[in-house]
Amino acid sequence: MKITLWGTRGSLPSAGSDTVRYGGNTSCVEVRCQSDTCLILDAGTGIRRLGAAIEPDLARVDILLTHLHMDHIQGLGFFDPLYRPNLEVHVWGPPSTTLHLRARLARYLSPPLFPVNLRELPCNLTLHDVPLGRFHIGRLTVTAALVCHPGPTVGYRITEGATSVAFMPDHEPALGAKAFPCEPDWTSGFDLAKDVDLLIHDTQYTSTEYAGRVGWGHSSVPQAMAFATLAGVKRFMTFHHDPSHVDAVLDRLHDEARRARLPFELLPGKEGMDLQI
């Protein structure tokens, strides 16, 4: 399984920010497996560059959205394969108790926010409310579950044979806990992350920043490390970097985390990074 990071930010950084090494695009990760199945996790601004790199003879693309906050769908309308008439595109998103996924996405992909209506896209488009549980895309097994973040939000576990990846870019498992980490059965996202080969997880805040943002749906770096330790992951990749955190700040946060002698390999999530697992 090959993982490529096309966007790692929680929001777009200011123009001129020192974000060269970690990147400035919002959430987008490409997953390729041995059977050539192409999964895209979230459709932040990074999906535009990914779309330009997708081979012209690809028959199908699956886009798995964790939720519909703007930084996770902002690049969708600029994803070039949506305008290929012969391409099969499946978009999966969290279920809602009020509106189907098509109705919710159409609010963004329609005037005045976007010049092209969702229904006008020339690709062979299918939209799915994500089933909460296990389903299959090609030879990949995908497990989806609701996680702690404002609005309907899911995390994903993707499995190919004995290899597994968990993706939770917006996640606050410490919310409401008197002491974190707490019991696994009471911890949001634990079953998705348990024993995975790679966990890609929200690390938006420092501990000081988190204290003033409880309930916003994100984790501090120490909380994310504690969650990964509880879940027994093999590798942990930092993700959803705060737009105000320039390269020097992120370097310092990763250096501080490594001093704790972590029980897993720590990988700083950087735009353009490729990882074979």
Backbone as a ProteinNet text record, in pm:
[ID]
protein_1_A
[PRIMARY]
MKITLWGTRGSLPSAGSDTVRYGGNTSCVEVRCQSDTCLILDAGTGIRRLGAAIEPDLARVDILLTHLHMDHIQGLGFFDPLYRPNLEVHVWGPPSTTLHLRARLARYLSPPLFPVNLRELPCNLTLHDVPLGRFHIGRLTVTAALVCHPGPTVGYRITEGATSVAFMPDHEPALGAKAFPCEPDWTSGFDLAKDVDLLIHDTQYTSTEYAGRVGWGHSSVPQAMAFATLAGVKRFMTFHHDPSHVDAVLDRLHDEARRARLPFELLPGKEGMDLQI
[TERTIARY]
85	0	89.5	60.8	139.5	54.7	111.5	44.4	117.7	44.2	102.5	24.7	96.2	33.4	30.9	-89.7	-106.9	-148.8	-191	-227.2	-233.8	-172.8	-161.2	-211.4	-260.1	-297.6	-443.2	-469.4	-605.1	-680.2	-607.8	-666.5	-553.4	-585.3	-481.4	-400	-266	-182.6	-180.3	-134.4	-125	-21.9	-43.2	51.6	188	291.5	426.2	470.7	383.2	422.1	535	618.2	729.7	677.2	613.5	553.7	603.9	727.9	779.6	791.7	846.3	872.9	749.1	660.1	539.5	422.8	431.6	329.2	217.9	136.3	30.5	-108.5	-122.4	-254.3	-328.6	-461.7	-543.5	-567.2	-627.1	-631.9	-661.3	-564.4	-582.8	-472.5	-511.5	-416.7	-458.2	-362	-386.8	-341.2	-425.1	-392.2	-400.6	-289.9	-287.5	-253.2	-323.3	-296	-246	-208.8	-148.8	-243.9	-372.5	-470.5	-502.6	-423.7	-439.3	-564.9	-630.8	-741.5	-687.9	-757.6	-716.7	-819	-776.5	-859.2	-801.3	-889	-848.1	-920.9	-845.2	-900.9	-908	-1027.7	-1059.5	-1023.6	-1091.6	-1079.3	-1045.1	-944.7	-894.6	-822.9	-758.1	-696	-587	-529	-427.1	-476.6	-607.7	-661.5	-646.4	-626.2	-607.2	-478.8	-368.3	-241.5	-248.7	-317.9	-334.8	-407.9	-514.6	-591.2	-507.9	-414.9	-328.5	-230.4	-203.9	-106.4	-168.9	-301.8	-367.3	-358.9	-322.5	-302.1	-431.9	-422	-541.4	-623.4	-563.4	-637.3	-697.9	-691.5	-752.6	-903.6	-961.8	-1104.1	-1193	-1140	-1225.6	-1144.4	-1208	-1151.2	-1256.9	-1214.7	-1304.8	-1252.3	-1338.6	-1303.6	-1380.6	-1309.5	-1370.9	-1357.2	-1468.6	-1469.4	-1493.1	-1412.2	-1435.3	-1551.7	-1565.5	-1676.7	-1678.5	-1774	-1795.2	-1756	-1668.2	-1614.3	-1532.2	-1530.6	-1479.1	-1335.1	-1249.5	-1109.9	-1091.9	-1196.6	-1188.1	-1259	-1328.7	-1393.7	-1359.2	-1272.7	-1246.3	-1188.2	-1117.6	-1056	-1137.6	-1252.7	-1327.5	-1362.7	-1410.9	-1450.7	-1334.3	-1211.5	-1092	-1018.1	-1082.4	-1025.5	-1050.3	-946.5	-960.2	-1032.1	-1010.6	-1080.7	-1233.5	-1290	-1435.2	-1487.6	-1398.9	-1440.1	-1402	-1368.5	-1339.7	-1466.1	-1524.4	-1653.9	-1655	-1542.4	-1541.1	-1495.8	-1466.7	-1414.1	-1527.6	-1518.2	-1613.5	-1561.5	-1636.9	-1596.8	-1701.7	-1657.8	-1745.1	-1701.5	-1794.9	-1767.9	-1847.6	-1776.6	-1836.3	-1825.7	-1935.3	-1932.5	-2019	-1999.1	-2071.4	-2221.7	-2300.3	-2446.3	-2495.6	-2607.5	-2672.9	-2817	-2870.4	-3009.6	-3108.7	-3058.6	-3150	-3140	-3017.3	-3000.3	-2905.2	-2930.8	-2839.3	-2710.4	-2606	-2476	-2485.1	-2561.5	-2572.9	-2626.9	-2728.3	-2788	-2690.4	-2611.5	-2516	-2398.3	-2345.8	-2235.8	-2280.9	-2406.2	-2457.6	-2462.8	-2465	-2461.7	-2330.9	-2223.3	-2092.3	-2072.9	-2100.5	-2080.5	-2204.5	-2227.5	-2336.5	-2315.9	-2369.4	-2362	-2436.1	-2391.8	-2284.3	-2145.3	-2133.2	-2004	-1914.4	-1976.1	-1897.3	-1975.2	-1907.5	-1981.5	-2044.3	-1999.1	-2049.7	-2135.5	-2255.3	-2341.7	-2293.3	-2315.2	-2277.9	-2337.7	-2462.2	-2530.7	-2475.7	-2395.8	-2341.9	-2205.7	-2146.4	-2014.6	-2021.9	-1929.9	-1940	-1893.4	-1825.1	-1781.8	-1903.1	-1879.1	-1983.9	-1979.5	-2056.7	-2047.9	-2153.7	-2109	-2199.3	-2165	-2266.4	-2245	-2304.4	-2232.4	-2271.9	-2269.3	-2375.7	-2366.5	-2285.6	-2177.9	-2088.8	-2162	-2159.1	-2214.9	-2124.4	-2183	-2103.2	-2075.1	-1954.2	-1915.4	-1820.3	-1821.6	-1724.9	-1787.6	-1712.7	-1753.9	-1628.5	-1647.1	-1533.1	-1529.2	-1408.2	-1382.4	-1269.7	-1302.5	-1204.3	-1162.6	-1031.9	-981	-953.2	-983.8	-963.1	-1085.5	-1060.7	-1167.1	-1161.7	-1273.1	-1282.2	-1378.5	-1336.4	-1423.6	-1440.8	-1565.5	-1595.2	-1669	-1638.6	-1707.4	-1710.1	-1816.4	-1825.8	-1717.3	-1657.7	-1556.1	-1591.3	-1523.8	-1556.3	-1504	-1596.6	-1567.7	-1702.8	-1713.2	-1843	-1902.3	-2030.3	-2098.7	-2070.8	-2148.8	-2124.7	-1983.4	-1902.8	-1763	-1727.4	-1659.1	-1616.3	-1464.3	-1410.2	-1273.1	-1275.6	-1164.4	-1156.6	-1040.1	-1063.2	-957.6	-958.2	-844.7	-832.4	-736.9	-780.9	-703.1	-684.3	-560.8	-527.5	-444.2	-503.3	-434	-406.7	-278.7	-240.6	-199.6	-212.8	-168.1	-286.8	-272	-383.8	-337.5	-424.4	-402	-528	-513.6	-627.8	-609.4	-720.7	-717.6	-821.5	-773.1	-860.5	-800.8	-821.3	-755.6	-816	-943.5	-1011.2	-1071.7	-1010.6	-1051.8	-1010.8	-1104.6	-1080.1	-1120.2	-1043.2	-1080.8	-1073.3	-1002.9	-989.8	-1109.8	-1201.9	-1314.9	-1399.1	-1422.8	-1507.7	-1439.1	-1312.9	-1241.6	-1176.3	-1200.3	-1135.4	-985	-945.1	-804	-790.2	-699.3	-681.1	-538.4	-517.8	-618.3	-700.1	-820.3	-909.1	-927	-1026.5	-1047.1	-1073	-1015.3	-1033.2	-1179	-1265	-1405.5	-1476.3	-1419.7	-1481	-1408.2	-1312.5	-1229.2	-1270.9	-1310.5	-1349.5	-1237.1	-1272.3	-1177.3	-1085.4	-1095.6	-1000.1	-1005.4	-1125.2	-1136.4	-1080.3	-1091.2	-1035.6	-883	-824.2	-678.5	-606.7	-677.1	-613.6	-517.4	-389.4	-285.1	-258.6	-295.3	-271.7	-122.6	-86.6	51.3	83.6	-18.3	1.2	-125.1	-110	-219.5	-185.9	-274.7	-263.7	-367.3	-322.1	-411.8	-388.6	-494.6	-499	-394.9	-308.2	-214.2	-211.7	-327	-334.1	-272.2	-285.5	-253.1	-133.9	-74.2	10.4	-81.1	-26.7	-108.2	-166.5	-89	-136.7	-249.6	-236.4	-341.4	-469.6	-456.3	-574.9	-657.4	-593.5	-665.1	-769.4	-747.2	-843.7	-934.8	-926.6	-1004.4	-1072.5	-1100.7	-1168.2	-1305.3	-1336.4	-1464.1	-1461	-1348.1	-1337.8	-1317.1	-1290.2	-1282.1	-1143.5	-1039.6	-902.5	-821.1	-701.8	-616.7	-488.1	-434.1	-298	-202.2	-77.1	22.4	34	46.6	54.8	-69.1	-187.6	-308.8	-307.3	-264	-257.4	-156.1	-42.2	57.2	0.1	-75.5	-136.8	-239.5	-315.9	-414.2	-344.6	-237.5	-164.2	-103.6	-54.6	1.8	-105.7	-222.1	-334	-375.2	-375.9	-421.1	-314.4	-191.4	-86.2	-45.4	-42.7	-8.9	141	178.9	320.2	388.8	316.2	368.8	261.9	307	213.7	258.9	166.1	196.9	118.3	187.5	120.6	50.2	-61.4	-145.3	-233.2	-295	-386.6	-315.9	-198	-117.9	-191.7	-179.6	-242.2	-184.7	-268.3	-217	-116.8	-117.6	-23	109.9	119.5	242.8	336.7	438.2	536.8	631.6	720.3	808.4	886.6	938.8	1020.5	938.7	813.2	726.6	698.4	667.1	638.8	762.6	878.7	1003.3	1019.8	993.9	1009	910.2	784.9	684	721.8	774.8	815.1	937.2	1031.5	1149.2	1108.9	1015.8	968.7	898.5	819.7	747.9	845.2	951.5	1047.7	1121	1135.4	1206	1130.7	1003.5	922.6	944.7	1036.2	1062.5	933.4	878.3	749.3	756.6	648.1	645.5	612.4	619.3	590.2	684.9	691.1	772.3	693.1	753.8	688.6	730.6	631.1	656.1	590.2	666.1	605.6	539.7	410.8	338.6	375.8	433.6	477.4	419	371	312.9	414.6	371	459.3	524.1	502.6	565.7	501.6	586.5	542.1	586	497.2	529	473.9	558.6	517.6	504.6	387.2	369.4	317
-118.3	0	124.7	216.8	339.5	458.8	540.8	659.3	783.1	878.5	1004.9	1119.6	1214.1	1330.6	1446.1	1494.6	1607.6	1735	1722.7	1839.1	1798.2	1874.9	1835.4	1940.7	2054.2	2166.1	2157.3	2225.1	2236.7	2351.4	2447.2	2559.3	2622	2707	2766.3	2866.6	2856.4	2952.5	3086.7	3187.9	3320.5	3323	3409.7	3423.3	3463.7	3398.5	3431.5	3359.8	3274.9	3202.6	3105	3079.1	2986.2	2843.5	2791.8	2657.9	2574.4	2597.7	2533.7	2382.6	2338.3	2195.1	2115.8	2172.8	2100.9	2124.6	2226.1	2250.7	2341.3	2388.8	2482.9	2441.3	2324.8	2280.4	2206.5	2206.1	2140.1	1993.5	1923.9	1778.1	1702.2	1618.7	1528.7	1424.2	1297.5	1185.7	1084.1	1037.4	935.9	799.5	698.2	561.2	474.9	408.1	315.6	176.2	76.2	-60.3	-141.3	-267	-351.2	-379.2	-372.1	-396.4	-269.3	-160.3	-31.8	44.4	1.5	80.4	214.9	323.2	458.6	516.8	533.9	599.9	737.3	834.6	969.2	1003.4	1035	1068.3	1219.3	1272.1	1414.7	1488.4	1600.8	1677.4	1822.2	1840.7	1975	2030.3	2143.9	2210	2124.9	2030.6	1943.5	1854.5	1833.6	1743.9	1802	1931.2	1990.4	1936.9	1938.9	1887	1736.2	1666.2	1522.6	1494.1	1569.4	1548.2	1563.5	1658.5	1679.7	1565.4	1487.1	1378.6	1242.4	1232.3	1102.5	1062.8	937.9	890	897.4	928.8	949.7	823.8	704.9	582.1	517.5	586.8	532.2	522	408.6	384.8	432.4	432.6	464.1	532.4	627.6	695.2	697.3	669.4	679	786.7	882.9	990.9	970	951.5	928.7	1056	1122	1245.1	1211.6	1269.5	1249.1	1334.6	1455.1	1543.5	1656.2	1747.1	1846.8	1987.6	2001.7	2134.5	2180.7	2311.7	2365.7	2324.3	2316.5	2283.8	2140.4	2057.7	1919.1	1894.2	1994.3	1979.2	2095.2	2184.2	2308.6	2287.5	2177.6	2154	2068.2	2018.8	1920.4	1969.4	2091.8	2144.3	2165.5	2165.9	2187.2	2055.8	1943.1	1810.8	1773.6	1781.1	1766.8	1639.3	1522.6	1401.7	1410.6	1502.2	1518.6	1560.5	1613.2	1664.2	1568.4	1441.5	1338.5	1254.8	1259.7	1193.4	1043.1	975.5	830	779	867.8	825.5	800.8	689.7	656.7	715.3	807.2	872.1	842.9	788.6	762.4	852.7	930.4	1016.1	963.9	935.8	882.8	988.6	1008.8	1107.1	1063.4	1124	1082.4	1103.5	1011.6	1026.2	1138.9	1195.5	1300.3	1258.6	1307.3	1275.7	1362.8	1463.1	1557	1557.7	1550.7	1563.2	1456.4	1409.6	1317.4	1391.3	1314.4	1372.3	1461.6	1420.7	1502	1641.4	1649.3	1778.6	1867.5	1807	1886.2	1933.6	1846.1	1887.9	1989.8	1980.2	2073.5	2216.3	2233.9	2369.6	2439.8	2361	2418	2417.7	2304.7	2294.7	2344.5	2473.9	2542.5	2692.6	2775.2	2919.9	2960.3	3064	3156.6	3113.8	2999.5	2959.9	2894.5	2832.5	2765.7	2773.6	2795.8	2819	2695.2	2576.5	2451.9	2378.6	2339.1	2261.2	2116.2	2054.3	1914.8	1827.1	1852.3	1769.3	1787.9	1891.1	1919.1	1855.8	1793.8	1734.1	1620.4	1614.6	1516.1	1375.2	1356.9	1222.2	1136.9	1009.1	917.5	919.2	1010.5	1039.3	964.7	898.8	833.6	881	920.7	966.6	866.8	842.3	742.4	802.2	780.3	800.1	683.2	712.8	607.7	515.4	384.8	293.1	288.4	299.3	293	146.4	107	-32.8	-66	-190.3	-240.3	-249.6	-205.5	-221.7	-238.4	-264.2	-296.8	-203.6	-161.3	-88	-162.4	-228.3	-316	-424	-442.7	-541.5	-482.9	-356	-290.6	-307.4	-329.3	-329.2	-196.5	-126.4	3.9	-7.6	42.1	49.6	195.6	239.2	377.9	381.7	482.1	500.7	649.3	690.2	829.1	857.8	976.3	1017.9	1155.8	1193.3	1315.9	1439	1511	1635.3	1699.6	1832.9	1896	1861.3	1825	1784.4	1639.1	1577.7	1437.1	1418.3	1339.9	1318.9	1172.6	1115.2	977	968.8	862.3	821.8	694.5	664.1	547.1	456.8	328.1	227.1	153.3	148.9	89.1	-28.8	-144	-266.6	-333.8	-373.3	-454.3	-572.1	-690.8	-806.5	-785.7	-790.4	-772	-628.7	-538.1	-399.6	-309	-218.4	-132.6	11	104.9	248	307.5	393.4	466	614.9	681.9	823.3	898	983.7	1068	1208.2	1288.7	1419.8	1523.5	1509.3	1601.6	1516.7	1520.9	1425.9	1479.3	1475.7	1522.9	1413.3	1306	1196.4	1232.3	1339.7	1378.7	1456.7	1495.4	1578.3	1506.3	1571.3	1517.2	1420.6	1387.7	1292.8	1365.6	1316.8	1377.4	1354.9	1239.1	1208.3	1134.6	1180.9	1119.1	1069.2	947.6	859.6	784.7	746	672	530.3	458.9	321.1	313.5	213.6	204	203.6	133.1	123.5	258.6	355.3	487	591.7	549.5	643	647.9	765	784.6	740.5	659.3	621.3	505.8	451.5	347.8	225.2	176.2	54.9	75	195.9	223.4	218.8	266.5	281.2	160.8	71.9	-36.3	-118.1	-116.8	-200.6	-172	-55.1	-27.9	-9.5	-32.6	-10.8	138.2	219	362.9	434.4	529.4	617.6	759.7	818	959	1035	1125.4	1180.3	1329.3	1394.6	1535.4	1566.7	1664.3	1716.2	1868.8	1931.2	2073.1	2165.8	2132.5	2230.7	2191.7	2292.9	2272.1	2254.4	2209	2193.6	2326.4	2432.1	2565.1	2611.6	2590.9	2630.9	2552.2	2422.4	2339.4	2386.8	2434.3	2476.4	2583.1	2663.7	2766.8	2727.3	2600.2	2555.8	2421.4	2389.9	2264.6	2261.6	2150.3	2137.6	2179.6	2227.4	2268	2149.1	2030.7	1910.1	1866.5	1922.3	1889.3	1848.2	1792.5	1740.8	1821.7	1821.8	1870.1	1758.6	1793.6	1692	1587.1	1625.4	1522.4	1433.3	1488.7	1406.4	1305.4	1348.8	1257.9	1146.2	1179.9	1078.4	977.4	1027.6	938.8	847.3	900.2	818.7	708.5	743.2	645.2	537.2	576.1	479	384.1	439.5	357.9	256.5	298.1	212.1	112.4	128.9	34.5	39.8	160.3	172.6	151.7	115.1	92.4	220.2	299.7	428	534.5	654.5	765.9	883.1	936.4	1051.6	1173.1	1281.1	1405	1466.1	1534	1580.3	1695.2	1763.4	1874.8	1983.1	2021.2	2121.7	2255.5	2324.1	2454.8	2551.1	2634.4	2725.5	2827.3	2853.2	2948.6	2884.9	2752.5	2682.6	2674.7	2758.9	2757.8	2640.3	2620	2504.4	2492.7	2603.9	2599.7	2552.7	2595	2552.1	2402.5	2354.2	2212.1	2127	2174.1	2103.3	2089.9	2199.8	2197.5	2101.1	2100.9	2010.5	1864.3	1832.7	1694.4	1655.2	1747.3	1718.9	1693	1773.2	1754.4	1619.5	1580.7	1453.6	1336	1344.2	1233.8	1211.7	1315.4	1300.5	1211.5	1185.5	1104.3	954.4	912.7	771.1	697.8	737.8	687.1	539.5	463.9	320.9	294.2	395.2	382.6	475.3	456.2	544.7	672	787.3	915.8	971.2	1003	1056.2	1192.7	1299.1	1430.8	1435.4	1464.8	1469	1591.3	1569	1678.2	1659.9	1767	1763	1709.2	1616.7	1556.4	1427.3	1392.1	1272.4	1145.4	1047.1	914.5	813.4	717	614.6	480.8	380.3	245.4	163	103.2	21.2	-116.7
0	0	0	-91	-100.5	-56.3	31.2	83.9	33.7	-23.8	-68.3	-6.6	53.2	115.3	14.9	-13.8	-105.1	-32.1	92	173	318.4	407.9	549	646.3	596.7	683.8	729.7	843.4	894	830.2	773.7	701.6	622.6	527.9	445.3	526.3	524.9	597.1	526.4	596.1	538	426.4	330.1	219.9	274.1	222.5	265.9	391.2	450.4	570.7	539.5	639.7	625	639.1	533	536.2	420	378.7	258.4	276.2	387.9	405	443.3	521.9	563.1	468.4	385.5	285.6	334.7	239.1	272.4	228.5	162.6	118.5	229	217.3	319.1	284	376.4	388.3	258.8	217.8	103.8	104.8	105.9	107.8	2.3	-75.6	-178.4	-127.1	-147.1	-109.6	-235	-268.2	-381.5	-330	-381.5	-339.2	-457.2	-434.2	-537	-653.1	-628.5	-735.3	-813.6	-788.4	-858	-817.6	-711.3	-658.3	-610.1	-645.4	-606.8	-509.9	-385.4	-284.6	-255.8	-238.1	-198	-69	33.3	163.3	177.6	175.1	183.4	54.3	34.5	-89.6	-59.4	28.2	53.9	-68.4	-53	-168.5	-232.7	-157.5	-214.8	-326.1	-336.1	-439.5	-579.7	-590.6	-724.2	-787.3	-713.3	-765.6	-787.4	-700.6	-718.7	-849	-877.1	-998.9	-1124.3	-1120.4	-1236.8	-1256.4	-1150.6	-1157.7	-1187	-1180.5	-1202.4	-1349.5	-1372.9	-1508.8	-1590.9	-1718.4	-1801.5	-1827	-1811.9	-1839.9	-1715.5	-1601.9	-1480.5	-1498.3	-1457.7	-1482.1	-1368.9	-1244.5	-1129.7	-1019.7	-952.9	-836.4	-726.5	-603.1	-488.2	-394	-360.6	-268.7	-139.1	-29.5	101.1	183.5	207.9	286.7	433.6	521.8	664.4	713.6	659.1	693.1	591.3	604.6	500.2	541.7	641	669	549.1	525.8	401.1	371.1	472.7	445.3	395	405.8	361	227.9	175.5	44.4	-49	-4.4	-75.2	-214.5	-234.3	-364.7	-458.1	-413.5	-491.2	-630.9	-642.1	-772.4	-867.8	-814.1	-895.7	-923.6	-894	-917.3	-1062.5	-1144.8	-1290.1	-1333.7	-1270.6	-1316.7	-1312.5	-1235.5	-1235.8	-1372.6	-1457	-1587.7	-1700.8	-1665.8	-1765.5	-1787.8	-1905.8	-1928.9	-1904.8	-1924.3	-1913.1	-1776.4	-1685.1	-1554.9	-1455.6	-1385	-1279	-1147.6	-1088.2	-963.1	-856.6	-745.4	-632.2	-516.5	-463.9	-349.5	-231	-122.2	0.5	109.3	184.4	291.8	408.5	524.4	645	631.7	683.9	676.6	766.1	727.2	805.1	833.9	942.6	976.2	900.4	826.5	761.2	608.8	552.6	408.7	356.4	234.5	168.5	131	104.2	70.3	-53	-153.3	-275.3	-243.3	-160.6	-128	-52.4	35	114	28.8	-57.8	-144.2	-248.4	-290.4	-390.8	-338.4	-208.9	-154	-187.1	-196.5	-232.1	-383.8	-449.2	-593.6	-666.8	-656.9	-725.7	-706.3	-795.7	-775.2	-648.1	-577.5	-614	-566.8	-498.1	-444.7	-550	-651.9	-755.6	-885.8	-1000.2	-1125.2	-1187	-1147.5	-1205.9	-1103.8	-1143.1	-1056	-1048.2	-934.3	-915.3	-1023.8	-1060.2	-1159.5	-1300.5	-1323	-1456.3	-1481	-1380.5	-1397.3	-1499.5	-1595.5	-1703.7	-1667.6	-1554.3	-1516.9	-1476.1	-1463.8	-1416.6	-1264.2	-1204.1	-1061.2	-981.6	-873.4	-779.1	-639.2	-563.3	-426.4	-328.2	-219	-121	19.5	95.6	239.8	295.5	365.1	413.4	509.9	486.1	586.2	708.3	825.2	947.6	977.1	952.6	962.9	850.7	807.3	709.7	571.2	469.5	330.5	245.6	116.4	30.5	-90.5	-125.2	-248.6	-318.4	-429.7	-491.7	-393.4	-377.7	-283.5	-145.4	-129.2	0.2	89.1	215.6	315.9	389.1	389.9	455.9	574	688.6	805.5	842.7	858.4	893.4	1026.6	1106.8	1235.1	1268	1335.7	1380.8	1484.3	1474.5	1570.7	1624.9	1729.7	1803.3	1730.4	1665.4	1594.7	1564.7	1567	1543.3	1407.4	1407.4	1285.3	1253.9	1162.3	1127.5	1072.5	1142.4	1105.2	1125.6	1026.4	1038.7	1028.7	1087.2	1063.6	981.7	917.3	830.9	871.2	856.8	864.3	731.3	664.5	532.2	543	496	510.2	375.7	347.8	231	280.4	280.1	334.9	482.4	520.3	660.5	691.3	593.7	610.4	638.8	734.7	773	798.9	760.9	781.1	840.9	940.4	996.2	969.3	934.8	897.5	979.4	1069.1	1151.3	1157.8	1053.7	1047.6	1140.7	1175.2	1268	1379	1498.9	1602.2	1738.9	1832.4	1969.5	2069.1	2077.8	2167.4	2315	2349	2489.6	2542.2	2454.9	2497.6	2602.7	2713.8	2819.3	2912.9	2887.2	2973	3090.1	3212.1	3329.2	3325.1	3274.8	3255.8	3123.5	3041.3	2910	2896.9	2844.3	2784.6	2888.6	2849.4	2937.8	2883.3	2930.5	2887.5	2736.4	2668	2522.8	2478.9	2550.9	2510.8	2513.7	2587.2	2598.8	2513.8	2435.1	2360.4	2214.3	2168.9	2029.5	1936.5	1836.8	1733.2	1766.8	1888.7	1929.7	1838.6	1808.4	1727.4	1586.5	1533.2	1400.8	1402.3	1510.8	1517.3	1576.7	1641	1716.3	1629.3	1669	1609	1461.8	1411.1	1268.7	1240.5	1115.2	1072.3	1063.9	1032.7	1023.5	1067.5	1158.1	1198.9	1153.9	1073.5	1033.3	1114.3	1199.5	1301.6	1325.3	1361.4	1401.5	1510	1481.3	1582	1572.5	1574.6	1539.9	1645	1774.3	1877	1964.5	2023.8	2140.4	2261.3	2373.1	2494.2	2538.4	2528.3	2567.2	2477.2	2347.6	2253.7	2278.6	2305	2325.4	2444.4	2548.3	2669.1	2639.4	2536.7	2499.7	2386	2343	2226.4	2251	2373.8	2407.5	2339.6	2274.8	2205.7	2060.8	2012.1	1872.4	1779.5	1836.4	1755.2	1715.4	1780.6	1743.1	1865.8	1839.4	1945.9	1957.7	2078.7	2096.7	2057.7	2035.1	2001.2	2112.5	2241.5	2346.5	2353.7	2332.1	2333.3	2218.8	2101.2	1986.9	2011.5	2073.8	2106.8	2207.6	2304.3	2403.5	2338.9	2244.3	2172.9	2092.6	2022.7	1943	2031.8	2149.4	2243.4	2293.2	2329.2	2375.7	2270	2142.5	2033.3	1988.7	2033	1997.7	1852	1793.2	1651.2	1630.6	1508	1476.3	1428.8	1350.5	1303.2	1323.5	1354.6	1375.5	1289.6	1209.9	1125.6	1171.9	1201.8	1242.5	1121.3	1146.1	1035.3	1083.5	987.3	1014.8	1096.2	1046.9	1115.5	1119	1230.8	1244.8	1140.4	1076.6	973.9	1027.2	1158.2	1216.3	1254.1	1245.7	1283	1162.6	1163.1	1055.4	1076.2	979.3	982.3	1113.1	1162.5	1284.1	1404.4	1412.6	1522.8	1512.8	1394.1	1377	1404	1363.6	1396	1547.3	1618.1	1764.3	1828.7	1782.9	1838.9	1817	1700.7	1673.4	1756.2	1772.8	1855.5	1999.9	2051.4	2188.6	2203.9	2103.8	2111.2	2112.4	2034.5	2027	2159.4	2237.5	2365.6	2463.2	2436.9	2527.7	2508.3	2419.7	2393.4	2356.5	2247	2202.9	2164.4	2186.6	2152.7	2006.1	1921.7	1779	1704.4	1573.5	1489.9	1460.2	1485.9	1463.4	1327.9	1244.5	1110.4	1097.4	1084.8	1060.9	923.7	919.6	792.9	712	595.5	508.4	368.8	312	177.7	77.9	-8.7	-107.1	-60.6	65	122.7	67	31.3	-11	94	121.5	219.2	171.1	166.1	128.7	256	277.6	399	361.4
[MASK]
+++++++++++++++++++++++++++++++++++++++++++++++++++++++++++++++++++++++++++++++++++++++++++++++++++++++++++++++++++++++++++++++++++++++++++++++++++++++++++++++++++++++++++++++++++++++++++++++++++++++++++++++++++++++++++++++++++++++++++++++++++++++++++++++++++++++++++++++++++++

